[in-house]
């Protein structure tokens, strides 16, 4: 399956894209620098849920559950996000992510990219 990455024509973006393609890699942003806060959203109010569970089920194991849940939520600090589209003719994506239609779009073979 072909997938597409819309890109801005800004010099630093182009240079990074050129280097990553040359090195057969890609750059994935940390969630904290994404331009859309809803690209990756985590509801981190687990303490209230765990407190409720502790009230309903007073088991010592729930302390470990809270630690494990926090560990999973904190994992987002260690990963990157690489957003792709199945459509290379999406006008909204061209306008927003490709410098108002003056940028470019990189085509990937998703199966090869995953490998």
Wavefront OBJ file of the C-alpha trace (Angstrom):
o trace
v 0.000 0.000 0.000
v 1.264 3.469 -0.856
v 1.220 6.138 1.861
v 2.218 9.780 1.715
v 3.978 12.363 3.830
v 3.132 15.989 3.061
v 6.104 18.281 3.574
v 6.845 21.973 3.794
v 9.335 23.493 1.393
v 11.230 25.197 4.235
v 14.977 24.723 3.895
v 15.540 22.901 7.206
v 12.637 20.518 6.523
v 13.875 19.783 3.005
v 17.440 19.192 4.188
v 16.272 16.834 6.942
v 14.044 14.945 4.485
v 16.881 14.685 1.973
v 19.261 13.310 4.615
v 16.738 10.807 5.968
v 15.889 9.522 2.490
v 19.589 9.279 1.670
v 20.200 7.267 4.848
v 17.091 5.095 4.358
v 15.466 6.346 7.542
v 12.826 8.831 8.656
v 12.422 11.434 11.360
v 9.569 11.046 13.816
v 8.663 13.942 16.074
v 8.122 13.722 19.784
v 4.467 14.314 20.639
v 5.344 17.538 22.486
v 6.365 19.351 19.273
v 3.444 18.282 17.096
v 1.482 21.204 15.690
v -1.914 19.666 16.505
v -2.440 18.880 20.206
v -4.981 16.198 19.267
v -2.557 14.238 17.051
v -1.649 12.230 20.105
v -3.769 12.795 23.172
v -3.377 11.011 26.473
v -5.845 11.381 29.263
v -3.515 11.093 32.231
v -5.938 11.367 35.107
v -5.443 7.776 36.177
v -4.996 8.510 39.864
v -8.706 9.182 40.301
v -9.596 5.923 38.576
v -7.080 3.958 40.626
v -8.332 5.588 43.834
v -11.864 4.540 42.946
v -10.684 1.007 42.214
v -8.830 0.917 45.540
v -12.048 1.924 47.290
v -14.075 -0.737 45.506
v -11.389 -3.422 45.617
v -9.032 -2.881 48.558
v -6.202 -5.068 47.280
v -2.517 -4.283 47.625
v -1.946 -5.270 43.968
v -3.679 -2.067 42.843
v -0.620 -0.083 43.933
v 1.339 -1.986 41.309
v -1.408 -1.339 38.742
v -1.056 2.408 39.248
v 2.728 2.197 38.788
v 2.327 0.151 35.614
v -0.281 2.497 34.149
v 1.955 5.501 34.791
v 4.844 3.659 33.194
v 2.786 3.052 30.051
v 1.655 6.687 29.893
v 5.208 7.962 30.395
v 6.381 5.813 27.476
v 5.138 8.514 25.115
v 8.182 10.563 26.139
v 10.425 7.977 24.466
v 8.664 7.534 21.141
v 8.138 9.548 17.987
v 5.086 10.031 15.829
v 5.176 9.759 12.051
v 1.872 10.761 10.472
v 1.081 9.524 6.973
v -1.892 9.694 4.638
v -3.362 7.175 2.220
v -4.323 10.045 -0.086
v -1.831 12.185 -2.011
v -4.562 14.456 -3.402
v -6.018 15.709 -0.129
v -6.359 19.478 -0.558
v -6.529 20.173 3.164
v -3.274 18.298 3.795
v -1.578 20.030 0.864
v -2.682 23.400 2.224
v -1.758 22.766 5.836
v 1.334 20.557 5.754
v 2.849 21.372 2.359
v 3.291 25.139 2.592
v -0.065 26.053 1.042
v 0.395 23.825 -2.015
v 4.006 24.834 -2.667
v 5.596 21.946 -0.743
v 6.026 18.343 -1.748
v 4.733 14.897 -0.921
v 6.905 11.835 -0.286
v 5.498 8.460 -1.318
v 6.312 5.369 0.751
v 5.527 1.715 0.374
v 4.022 1.015 3.791
v 5.067 -2.657 3.873
v 8.707 -1.695 3.235
v 8.509 1.183 5.694
v 7.249 -1.124 8.450
v 10.046 -3.617 7.736
l 1 2 3 4 5 6 7 8 9 10 11 12 13 14 15 16 17 18 19 20 21 22 23 24 25 26 27 28 29 30 31 32 33 34 35 36 37 38 39 40 41 42 43 44 45 46 47 48 49 50 51 52 53 54 55 56 57 58 59 60 61 62 63 64 65 66 67 68 69 70 71 72 73 74 75 76 77 78 79 80 81 82 83 84 85 86 87 88 89 90 91 92 93 94 95 96 97 98 99 100 101 102 103 104 105 106 107 108 109 110 111 112 113 114 115
